[in-house]
Amino acid sequence: MLKHIKPAEVETGMFVQGFVGSWFDHPFWRKKFLLTEEADAIKIRESKVSAVIVDVALGSAPQSAAPAVPVLAPASALPPRLPPVTGRYTPASHAPRPTSFRQETRRAAKIVEKSKKKVGAMFEAARLGQALKVPEILPLIDEIRDSVERNNKALTNLVRLKNKDEYTYMHSVAVCTLMINFACKLDLDESTIRSMGVAGLLHDLGKMAVPQIILDKVERLTDDELITIRSHPVRGHALIGDNPDIPDIARDVCLHHHEKIDGSGYPFGLQGNEISLAARMGAICDVYDAVTSNRPYKDPWTPCTALARMLQWKGHFDERLMQVFINSMGLYPAGGLVRLNDHRLALVVDNCTEDPTGVRVLPFYCTSRLQELEPEEITITPDQGVQILGTERPEFWHFDNWEGMRHAILSQSMPRSAAA
C-alpha cells in the first residue's frame, strides 16, 4: 500500500517507493529502498522534494492516523520525459539475466564486430549525402542494451579499444553504449533509453563533413582548422535534417554535446539549465570515451584517471550527473569517498588492473556508530557480500579537511580529530 507523506515525516524503517518533485531535488540515485540509516532520513528531510512515497506494506507506517490509500507512483522521480524514438518498438518481456564479465565479454566482442560493419556503413552513407536509415540500426541498439543489462562492464570495456582508422564510428558506438548504461542508471523509460542510444550513435555525425586530414592531424590545429572541427555539431544537425526516424533527443545531443555548464562550450555558449539533460549526459560520455581511447595525437588515460580529472574540471560538466555516471560505470576514481553496504565509508585506492570488476578500498568510518575505524584495505568484487552503494560527498559527513584526511588514511594513521 503506497502513501504520500511530507519529507519532514520520514523516519528510519520506512520503505521509500519514490519521490514527488524534480529528479534533481532528491538526494538518491535509487528509487526504491528500505530506509535503515538516520543519516539518509536526514538527507530526505532536508531535500527539496514536495512529497515522499512510502510503501507501508514493506516498511513502517507514518505516525499519522490517516488511513493509507492506494496511489500510483508518479514518474516525477525521474528527469522530465523526453520525446520517444519513432518507429515500432516492443519492450522485452523480461530483463536479460546477469552474466559474468568473462561470459559477457565473448558476447560483447560479437556486438563490437557487428557494430563496426553497420555503423561504419551508415557513416559512409552520410558522407556521401545519403539519408540515414535509422530503423536498420535499432536492433543493434537493442543488443547493446541487453548486453549492458547482463553485465555493463564487458561492452563498456571493449568499446574503448579502437584503432585510429575506425575511431570516428567506433567512438559513436562507445558513446551509444555509455549513454544507454547512463540512462539505465537513471531509471529512464524503455523508449527514452533507446532514444539515448540513437543519440549516442549520431552525436558526432557532423565529423563526416570534416576533412579526414584534420581529424587525423597530430600537430596543433591552426585557427581555421579549429573553426572547422568546431563546426561539426552544426554540420551533424544539418545532416540529420528532418528525418522522421530520428528522435529529437538525437538532434539535441548532436547539436549541444560540446556545451559546458559554465557557458564556455560551443557552438552557442549555452550554460546551466539552458543545456538539456540528454546533452549534459552526452557531454560526459563523449569526453570520457575520447580521453580513454587511443588518438592520433595522445595516449589514452586509464578510466580511473579520466574520471578523476573530469571531476576536477569545474564548470565543464553537471556535477551531480557526473556522480551518477561514475556510479553507473562502477569505476571509482582513486581518492574518492564511497559508501559500502555494511554501514562503512571507504576511501578508493584503485580499480584492479588484473580484474576489471574489482575495486580496492580502505574502509575507515562506521556510519551506524559514527566512529572511526582502523583502515584496512579490501578488494570488492561483484561475487562477494560487501559492495559499493555509490559515491558520497565528504562535506556531508563534515570531513572538511578531506585532502588531509585522505592522506592520513593512506598513511594508515588517521588523526582522531579528522572526522570531528
C-alpha positions as CSV (number, residue, x, y, z in Angstrom):
1,M,0.0,0.0,0.0
2,L,1.5,3.3,-1.1
3,K,1.1,6.6,0.8
4,H,2.3,10.2,0.2
5,I,4.0,11.8,3.2
6,K,5.9,15.1,3.7
7,P,9.7,14.9,3.8
8,A,9.6,16.0,7.4
9,E,7.6,12.9,8.3
10,V,10.2,10.5,7.0
11,E,11.6,8.0,9.6
12,T,14.0,5.1,9.5
13,G,12.2,1.8,9.0
14,M,10.1,3.1,6.2
15,F,10.3,1.7,2.7
16,V,10.8,4.5,0.1
17,Q,9.0,3.8,-3.1
18,G,9.7,7.1,-4.9
19,F,9.8,10.9,-4.7
20,V,7.4,13.6,-5.8
21,G,9.2,16.6,-7.4
22,S,12.1,17.2,-9.7
23,W,14.6,14.4,-10.1
24,F,17.4,16.9,-9.2
25,D,15.8,17.7,-5.9
26,H,16.0,14.3,-4.2
27,P,19.4,13.0,-2.8
28,F,19.4,9.4,-4.0
29,W,20.1,7.6,-7.3
30,R,17.9,4.7,-6.1
31,K,14.1,5.0,-6.4
32,K,13.2,2.1,-4.1
33,F,14.9,1.2,-0.8
34,L,14.4,0.4,2.9
35,L,15.5,3.5,4.9
36,T,17.8,2.0,7.6
37,E,20.1,4.9,8.5
38,E,19.2,8.1,10.2
39,A,21.7,10.0,8.0
40,D,19.7,9.0,4.9
41,A,16.5,10.1,6.7
42,I,18.1,13.5,7.4
43,K,19.0,13.8,3.7
44,I,15.4,13.3,2.7
45,R,14.0,15.7,5.3
46,E,16.5,18.4,4.1
47,S,15.8,17.8,0.4
48,K,13.5,20.0,-1.8
49,V,11.1,17.2,-2.9
50,S,7.4,18.1,-2.3
51,A,6.5,14.6,-1.0
52,V,7.9,11.1,-0.4
53,I,6.0,7.9,-1.4
54,V,6.3,5.1,1.1
55,D,5.1,1.5,1.0
56,V,3.5,0.7,4.3
57,A,3.3,-3.0,3.4
58,L,7.1,-3.2,3.1
59,G,8.1,-0.9,6.0
60,S,6.9,1.1,8.9
61,A,3.9,3.3,8.5
62,P,3.8,7.1,9.2
63,Q,2.7,8.2,12.7
64,S,-0.3,10.0,11.1
65,A,-3.6,8.2,11.9
66,A,-4.9,8.9,8.4
67,P,-5.5,5.6,6.6
68,A,-3.2,4.6,3.7
69,V,-4.8,4.9,0.3
70,P,-3.6,3.4,-3.0
71,V,-1.8,5.8,-5.2
72,L,0.1,5.5,-8.5
73,A,3.9,6.1,-8.1
74,P,4.5,9.1,-10.4
75,A,7.3,9.4,-13.0
76,S,8.2,12.7,-11.2
77,A,11.1,10.9,-9.5
78,L,12.7,10.9,-13.0
79,P,14.0,13.7,-15.2
80,P,11.4,15.3,-17.4
81,R,10.1,12.9,-20.0
82,L,11.9,13.2,-23.3
83,P,10.5,12.6,-26.8
84,P,10.5,8.9,-27.7
85,V,12.2,7.4,-30.7
86,T,9.9,6.9,-33.7
87,G,9.1,3.6,-35.2
88,R,7.8,0.3,-33.8
89,Y,9.2,-0.9,-30.5
90,T,8.1,-3.9,-28.4
91,P,9.8,-4.0,-25.0
92,A,11.3,-7.3,-23.9
93,S,9.0,-9.4,-21.8
94,H,11.8,-9.9,-19.3
95,A,15.1,-8.4,-18.3
96,P,18.2,-10.2,-19.5
97,R,19.8,-12.5,-16.9
98,P,23.0,-11.1,-15.4
99,T,26.1,-12.9,-16.6
100,S,29.8,-12.9,-15.5
101,F,32.3,-10.4,-17.0
102,R,34.1,-13.2,-18.9
103,Q,30.9,-14.7,-20.3
104,E,29.5,-11.3,-21.5
105,T,32.9,-10.3,-23.0
106,R,32.5,-13.1,-25.5
107,R,29.0,-11.8,-26.5
108,A,30.2,-8.2,-26.4
109,A,33.0,-9.0,-28.9
110,K,30.4,-10.1,-31.5
111,I,28.4,-7.0,-30.9
112,V,31.5,-4.8,-31.5
113,E,32.3,-6.6,-34.8
114,K,28.7,-6.2,-35.9
115,S,28.8,-2.5,-34.9
116,K,31.9,-1.9,-37.0
117,K,30.1,-3.0,-40.1
118,K,26.7,-1.5,-39.6
119,V,27.7,1.9,-38.1
120,G,30.7,2.2,-40.5
121,A,28.3,1.7,-43.4
122,M,25.8,4.2,-42.0
123,F,28.5,6.8,-41.6
124,E,29.9,6.3,-45.1
125,A,26.4,6.7,-46.5
126,A,26.1,10.0,-44.6
127,R,29.5,11.1,-46.0
128,L,28.0,10.5,-49.5
129,G,24.9,12.6,-48.7
130,Q,22.5,9.6,-48.4
131,A,19.6,9.6,-46.0
132,L,20.2,7.8,-42.7
133,K,18.3,4.5,-42.3
134,V,17.9,4.6,-38.5
135,P,15.4,1.6,-38.4
136,E,18.2,-0.6,-39.6
137,I,20.4,0.1,-36.6
138,L,17.6,-0.2,-33.9
139,P,18.2,-3.9,-33.5
140,L,21.8,-3.2,-32.8
141,I,20.9,-0.7,-30.1
142,D,18.7,-3.3,-28.5
143,E,21.6,-5.8,-28.5
144,I,23.8,-3.2,-26.8
145,R,21.1,-2.5,-24.2
146,D,20.7,-6.2,-23.5
147,S,24.5,-6.6,-23.1
148,V,24.7,-3.6,-20.7
149,E,21.9,-5.1,-18.6
150,R,23.6,-8.5,-18.5
151,N,27.0,-7.1,-17.4
152,N,27.7,-3.4,-18.0
153,K,31.4,-3.7,-17.7
154,A,32.1,-6.1,-20.6
155,L,30.9,-3.9,-23.5
156,T,32.0,-0.6,-22.0
157,N,35.4,-2.0,-21.6
158,L,35.7,-3.4,-25.1
159,V,34.5,-0.3,-26.9
160,R,37.4,1.7,-25.5
161,L,39.8,-0.5,-27.6
162,K,39.7,1.0,-31.1
163,N,42.4,1.9,-33.6
164,K,42.7,5.3,-35.3
165,D,41.3,4.1,-38.6
166,E,37.9,3.2,-37.0
167,Y,37.9,5.8,-34.3
168,T,35.1,8.1,-35.6
169,Y,32.4,5.5,-35.9
170,M,33.6,3.2,-33.0
171,H,33.7,6.3,-30.8
172,S,30.0,6.7,-31.7
173,V,29.3,3.1,-30.7
174,A,31.1,3.6,-27.5
175,V,29.1,6.8,-26.7
176,C,25.9,4.9,-27.6
177,T,26.9,2.2,-25.1
178,L,27.7,4.7,-22.4
179,M,24.5,6.7,-22.9
180,I,22.4,3.5,-22.6
181,N,24.3,2.5,-19.5
182,F,23.8,6.0,-18.1
183,A,20.1,6.1,-18.9
184,C,19.6,2.7,-17.3
185,K,21.2,4.0,-14.1
186,L,18.8,7.0,-14.1
187,D,15.8,4.5,-14.5
188,L,14.5,6.2,-17.6
189,D,11.7,4.5,-19.5
190,E,12.4,2.0,-22.2
191,S,11.6,4.3,-25.2
192,T,13.8,7.1,-23.8
193,I,16.7,4.7,-23.2
194,R,16.5,3.6,-26.8
195,S,16.4,7.2,-28.0
196,M,19.5,7.9,-25.9
197,G,21.2,5.1,-27.7
198,V,20.4,6.6,-31.1
199,A,21.7,10.0,-29.8
200,G,25.0,8.4,-28.8
201,L,25.4,6.8,-32.3
202,L,24.7,10.1,-34.1
203,H,26.3,12.6,-31.8
204,D,29.4,13.0,-33.9
205,L,27.8,12.5,-37.3
206,G,29.0,16.0,-38.3
207,K,32.6,14.8,-38.5
208,M,31.6,13.1,-41.7
209,A,31.6,16.6,-43.2
210,V,35.1,17.5,-41.8
211,P,38.1,16.6,-43.9
212,Q,39.8,13.4,-42.6
213,I,43.2,15.1,-42.7
214,I,42.0,17.5,-39.9
215,L,40.5,14.7,-37.9
216,D,43.8,12.7,-38.0
217,K,46.2,15.6,-37.5
218,V,48.8,15.0,-34.8
219,E,50.1,18.6,-34.7
220,R,48.3,21.5,-33.1
221,L,45.4,22.7,-35.2
222,T,45.5,26.1,-36.9
223,D,42.8,28.7,-36.1
224,D,41.0,27.8,-39.3
225,E,41.2,24.1,-38.7
226,L,39.9,24.6,-35.1
227,I,36.9,26.6,-36.5
228,T,36.3,23.7,-39.0
229,I,36.4,21.0,-36.3
230,R,34.1,23.0,-34.0
231,S,31.5,23.3,-36.8
232,H,30.8,19.5,-36.6
233,P,27.8,19.8,-34.2
234,V,26.0,22.2,-36.6
235,R,27.0,20.1,-39.6
236,G,25.7,16.9,-37.9
237,H,22.4,18.6,-37.1
238,A,22.1,19.6,-40.7
239,L,22.8,16.0,-41.9
240,I,20.1,14.7,-39.6
241,G,17.7,17.3,-41.0
242,D,14.0,16.5,-40.7
243,N,14.4,12.7,-40.9
244,P,11.2,11.4,-39.1
245,D,13.0,8.3,-38.0
246,I,15.4,10.2,-35.8
247,P,14.2,11.3,-32.3
248,D,14.5,14.9,-31.1
249,I,16.9,13.7,-28.4
250,A,19.4,12.8,-31.0
251,R,19.1,16.2,-32.7
252,D,19.6,17.9,-29.3
253,V,22.7,15.8,-28.3
254,C,24.2,16.2,-31.8
255,L,24.0,20.0,-31.6
256,H,24.8,20.6,-27.9
257,H,27.2,17.8,-26.7
258,H,30.1,20.3,-26.6
259,E,28.3,22.9,-24.5
260,K,29.6,23.3,-20.9
261,I,27.8,24.2,-17.7
262,D,29.8,27.4,-17.2
263,G,28.9,28.7,-20.8
264,S,32.4,28.2,-22.2
265,G,31.4,25.5,-24.7
266,Y,30.4,25.6,-28.3
267,P,28.6,26.2,-30.7
268,F,26.3,28.5,-28.8
269,G,27.9,29.1,-25.4
270,L,24.8,27.7,-23.5
271,Q,25.1,27.4,-19.8
272,G,23.4,25.8,-16.8
273,N,19.7,24.9,-17.3
274,E,19.9,26.1,-21.0
275,I,21.5,22.7,-21.7
276,S,19.1,19.7,-21.7
277,L,19.6,16.6,-19.5
278,A,20.4,14.5,-22.6
279,A,23.0,16.9,-23.9
280,R,24.6,17.1,-20.4
281,M,24.8,13.3,-20.4
282,G,26.2,13.3,-23.9
283,A,28.9,15.7,-23.0
284,I,30.1,13.4,-20.2
285,C,30.0,10.2,-22.3
286,D,31.7,11.9,-25.3
287,V,34.7,13.2,-23.3
288,Y,35.1,10.0,-21.2
289,D,35.4,7.9,-24.3
290,A,37.6,10.4,-26.1
291,V,40.2,10.6,-23.3
292,T,40.3,6.8,-22.6
293,S,40.8,5.9,-26.3
294,N,43.9,5.8,-28.5
295,R,44.0,9.0,-30.5
296,P,46.5,10.1,-33.3
297,Y,47.8,12.9,-31.0
298,K,47.6,11.4,-27.5
299,D,47.9,8.2,-25.5
300,P,44.7,7.1,-23.6
301,W,44.1,7.8,-19.9
302,T,43.0,4.9,-17.7
303,P,39.3,5.0,-16.8
304,C,40.1,5.9,-13.2
305,T,42.5,8.7,-14.3
306,A,39.9,10.0,-16.7
307,L,37.1,10.1,-14.1
308,A,39.4,11.8,-11.5
309,R,40.5,14.5,-13.9
310,M,37.0,15.1,-15.3
311,L,35.8,15.7,-11.7
312,Q,38.5,18.4,-11.4
313,W,37.3,20.3,-14.5
314,K,34.9,22.7,-12.7
315,G,32.3,24.2,-14.9
316,H,32.6,21.6,-17.7
317,F,30.0,19.0,-16.6
318,D,26.9,18.8,-14.5
319,E,28.5,17.7,-11.2
320,R,25.5,15.7,-10.0
321,L,25.2,13.8,-13.3
322,M,29.0,13.2,-13.2
323,Q,28.5,11.3,-9.9
324,V,25.7,9.3,-11.4
325,F,28.0,8.5,-14.4
326,I,30.7,7.3,-12.1
327,N,28.3,5.1,-10.2
328,S,26.9,3.7,-13.5
329,M,30.4,2.7,-14.6
330,G,31.4,1.1,-11.2
331,L,34.9,2.6,-11.8
332,Y,35.5,4.8,-8.9
333,P,38.5,7.2,-9.2
334,A,41.3,6.8,-6.7
335,G,41.0,9.1,-3.7
336,G,37.1,9.2,-3.9
337,L,34.8,8.6,-1.0
338,V,32.3,5.7,-1.3
339,R,29.6,4.1,0.9
340,L,29.6,0.3,1.4
341,N,26.5,-1.8,2.1
342,D,27.8,-2.7,5.6
343,H,27.4,0.8,7.1
344,R,31.0,1.8,6.3
345,L,32.6,4.7,4.4
346,A,35.7,3.9,2.4
347,L,38.5,5.6,0.5
348,V,39.0,4.2,-3.0
349,V,42.6,3.1,-3.5
350,D,42.4,2.0,-7.1
351,N,40.5,-0.2,-9.6
352,C,42.2,-3.6,-10.1
353,T,44.0,-3.7,-13.4
354,E,44.1,-7.5,-13.3
355,D,40.3,-7.7,-12.7
356,P,38.1,-5.0,-14.4
357,T,35.3,-5.8,-11.9
358,G,37.4,-5.3,-8.8
359,V,37.9,-2.1,-6.7
360,R,40.5,-1.7,-3.9
361,V,39.2,0.4,-0.9
362,L,40.1,1.3,2.6
363,P,37.1,1.3,4.9
364,F,37.8,3.8,7.7
365,Y,34.4,5.0,9.2
366,C,31.3,3.4,10.5
367,T,28.1,5.3,9.7
368,S,25.9,3.5,12.1
369,R,28.1,4.1,15.1
370,L,29.5,7.4,13.8
371,Q,33.1,6.4,14.7
372,E,36.4,5.9,13.1
373,L,37.8,2.5,12.2
374,E,41.3,1.3,11.7
375,P,41.9,1.4,7.9
376,E,42.4,-2.0,6.3
377,E,42.5,-2.5,2.6
378,I,40.0,-4.8,1.0
379,T,39.2,-5.7,-2.7
380,I,35.5,-5.6,-3.7
381,T,34.2,-7.8,-6.5
382,P,30.7,-8.5,-7.6
383,D,30.7,-12.0,-6.2
384,Q,31.2,-11.1,-2.6
385,G,28.9,-9.8,0.1
386,V,30.4,-6.3,0.6
387,Q,29.5,-4.0,-2.2
388,I,29.8,-0.3,-3.1
389,L,26.5,1.5,-2.9
390,G,27.8,4.7,-4.5
391,T,29.8,7.8,-4.0
392,E,29.5,10.2,-1.1
393,R,30.2,13.9,-0.5
394,P,32.9,14.4,2.1
395,E,31.2,17.7,3.3
396,F,28.0,15.8,4.1
397,W,30.0,13.9,6.7
398,H,31.8,17.0,7.9
399,F,35.1,15.8,6.6
400,D,36.1,19.4,6.0
401,N,39.8,18.7,5.5
402,W,39.2,15.9,3.1
403,E,42.6,16.2,1.4
404,G,44.5,16.0,4.7
405,M,42.2,13.2,5.9
406,R,42.7,11.2,2.7
407,H,46.5,11.4,3.1
408,A,46.2,10.3,6.7
409,I,44.1,7.3,5.8
410,L,46.5,6.2,3.1
411,S,49.3,6.5,5.7
412,Q,47.3,4.2,8.0
413,S,47.3,6.8,10.7
414,M,44.1,8.9,10.5
415,P,44.1,11.5,13.3
416,R,41.3,11.2,15.8
417,S,40.1,14.8,15.1
418,A,39.8,14.4,11.4
419,A,36.1,13.5,11.4
420,A,35.2,15.8,14.2
